[in-house]
Amino acid sequence: MSTDLFETSRADVAAFLGCRPDDQVVFTRSTIDSLNLLAAVLPEGTRVYVFETEHHAALLPWERQPGVSVTYLSAPRSPAAAVPTLEVALADRAAEGPALVCVTGASNVTGELWPVHELAAAHAPGARIVLDAAQLGPPPPGRHRRVGRGLGRVLRPQAVRAVRLRRARRPR
């Protein structure tokens, strides 16, 4: 019975996030655990782009992974200024190797909401995005679905902690 309830919960979170059938939903103890899990499965050669204003939970996990390099993006003057900063950084990257952009949905220090839809749209072909949604209140169903083609999303609506892991689609 408990397994059925657990799997029903996993299906509910998957539906909330707009997961595809091949996506995995993994429940974790915290947002930090979710980001650490995601960092641990990154392939060698991945370049992670992260704003230097991110919470330490979004800054540190990538540094600990062998074969993963981190590009720290300068603190933007406003959340809206993050979009052109990211666009320039991704335009300068070599197309070889996987790339991951890690962004927050809302700052736990300033309370600013970040333009996650625009940041997701800005990420370059071949780059994936992870949204740290720990400080966001629960959005209406389907809102996360429109964020973009992300490798993972860390979700914390009403204290449910989960990460969606998405397999990369092979080019046809």
Stockholm file with secondary structure:
# STOCKHOLM 1.0

chainA/1-172         MSTDLFETSRADVAAFLGCRPDDQVVFTRSTIDSLNLLAAVLPEGTRVYVFETEHHAALLPWERQPGVSVTYLSAPRSPAAAVPTLEVALADRAAEGPALVCVTGASNVTGELWPVHELAAAHAPGARIVLDAAQLGPPPPGRHRRVGRGLGRVLRPQAVRAVRLRRARRPR
#=GR chainA/1-172 SS CHHHHHHHHHHHHHHHHTCCTTCEEEECSSHHHHHHHHHHTCCTTCEEEEETTSCHHHHHHHHTSTTCEEEEECCCSSGGGHHHHHHHHHHHSCSSSCEEEEEESBCTTTCCBCCHHHHHHHSCTTEEEEEECTTSCCCCTTTGGGGCSCSEEEECGGGCCEEEECCCCCCC
#=GC SS_cons         CHHHHHHHHHHHHHHHHTCCTTCEEEECSSHHHHHHHHHHTCCTTCEEEEETTSCHHHHHHHHTSTTCEEEEECCCSSGGGHHHHHHHHHHHSCSSSCEEEEEESBCTTTCCBCCHHHHHHHSCTTEEEEEECTTSCCCCTTTGGGGCSCSEEEECGGGCCEEEECCCCCCC
//
